[in-house]
Amino acid sequence: MSHTLWIATRKGAFALRSDAARRSWKLSGPQFLGHIVHHIVQDPRDPKVVLMAAKTGHLGPTMYRSTDRGRKWAEVKQPPAFRTATDGAASRAVEAVFWLTPGNPEEPGAWYAGTIPAGLFRSEDGGDRWEPVAGFNDHPLRAQWAPGMGTPGGEILHSILVDPRDARHLYIGISIGGIFESTDGGQDWKPLNKGVEADFIPDPSVEFGHDPHCVALHPLHPDRLYHQNHCGIYRIDRPAREWQRIGRAMPRRIGDIGFPIVLHPRDPDTAWVFPMDGTTVWPRTSIAGKPAVYVTRNGGSSWQRQDKGLPAAQAWFTVYRQAMCADMQQRVGVYFGTTQGEVWASSNEGDSWRSIARNLPQIHAVTHAA
């Protein structure tokens, strides 16, 4: 089995490929040099299909699609776009397609996309034509759930999760807005933010207005969800509706602020995070210039530092929410891309790290495909 890492960067798309042993990696690209690429995802149901969310400079946002594993690309026929506003309502325009998620295995052509500003879109033909999910985009409370209080990157709809047992059961994350759940295929939504702290708003107990950075659902135990938030690391075991802040177990000098969270593909108690400096003016760098991954193997009751092979000092990068992933090998490989354009890999579940690519543009996303 060969491995591919799709690398989405500030200046184009790259790919890293290796054989089954994962010892050596070959970099190819760039493709779409100069385009802002937010996400590249290969369809696990049909590996010939790869989708790319891009912003083509002054021409604006769009998407590209490949049907030959990324050798050739074509712009999709109908990119995500909001419906024309009526009755005096304020119009909205897609500024960027930010997140891509394949649909349930029972819906082989289905995909979801999240945008800036916060919008949810669905394709039923493998990503070539996209329609707004009216149940969210036109929801009576959408203006409260996503009021335009954007992060430095804008108001982002991300972390689109599809329950593998039920194609109609969906979760989404909005920065800033919160986590929302639908059990009817996106026709209606409810907030799922109880227990999440929000120290940046006047009333931290509100149902929405939170800032989840990344939400993950375990594929074999889909009632177990984790999320990395602006205010900590959390876990929930459904049908519970209240999150538990498992980041409290992180070392106090490190804290529990970061962007990505990645789950072990078979063990629901194992997860990796990449902490960053979220103090004072939010430098968004590795803490004290000493980068490290932290892993829990007991559902968040404790965390261990994993920094063997990483720079010991004066390394001031961080890792964005889509820029960390894992493979499916027996000894799981974990990968991350940095804001300084490096890709790091571990073939032993984070026990040691090595750089497999350097000198790339700022990395927005890293996804794995077998």
Phi, psi and omega in degrees: 000126175270166183232142174233134169249119175272126186245112177263127185231174179294343185228027177136185184245141178227165175223141172245130182231143178220170172276187185297332184286340179062026180276318181236146183233140179245127181270133173233157184116184007278154164249144181058046181304130180094344177280144173279114181251122184266328187200141172227126183225128175267135186287116179293341180276334181212086190297350175290337185267127176229134177248146180228129175261120187224158172235112194269064177058230183286352181273349174093187188280149174199190176221152176237154185224136175240142175243015178224041177063032172093009178286313178234150183228152173223143176295139182294154185290327183217091180293165176302135177207141176290152175293152177297131181292145178231167175056036175078004180292151179292136180279153177232146177230140177291121176271328178199142167273120193253324191224142178231135178221126173295149179284184179300146178305335178284351178238077192300335180261000188276138173221157172237149176226142174245146188233171166247124351295172191301111176214149180242133184225154183226141172241143177242009181233039177078018175097009182275326179229136186236142178234146176296143171274097187298328182301331173260308187300330181248018180297141181303333181259005184302321181297335175274322181291326181226076190277008180089012178276076192282157170284177176305335177267004183105183176270113195245130168261121187218186173050052177281116185243135179244124178297121181296344179272340190207109183297342182271355183260113187231152169231149172222156173240143178231128173247104006253138181175304178133194178255137182227150185232140172233139176245010183229035176075021177096005179287328177217158186220151175225145176294148176224071187230006181298135180092349180274129180280152180211085186278005183254003178235155186300322182243094185290355181265005184293158182288335182213171187106012182273174183230073172292135178269321179200134180240138182225139179245134181285126188294331180264343179225070191291358171277354178259119176236147172237156167206143174264127188238162170306334182237047171119183179248135187227159176220148174218143175242107183292151016273013176305152180242010180237127179283149175249132182277089181284347177292347176300338180277354176291154176304137185300323182289344180263318182076185185229041179253135178184188178252304188270158166216132187233137184254145171297134187292343183238336184252108183290350179269354184252129179211151179241144174226164176234096183294150175226168179282111178246026182271168175039257183266018178056072180299335182054052174232170170299149187287121181061020181071020181237086186293147177200148168267147173239140182236142167246141177240013180222037175071018177103003178291332176208160182226145178237142179281138178230096184230009181297122181096341178279159180304139183276341182194161175056044176235099193256053179248171168222184185230124182284170191297329181263002191261025177218137183205174179224156175260189186250011184296161179302314170262102194296134171271139178238140187222147171211151176245147189249167175290349176262008173083026176249148172245128180246145184225145171231128177260009181228043173062031174095000181293331175210157186228151171214150179280130179246357173200142179225165170066025173276168170295171177309130187265126178266324185206147172227122177233148183256142173222138178262000000 
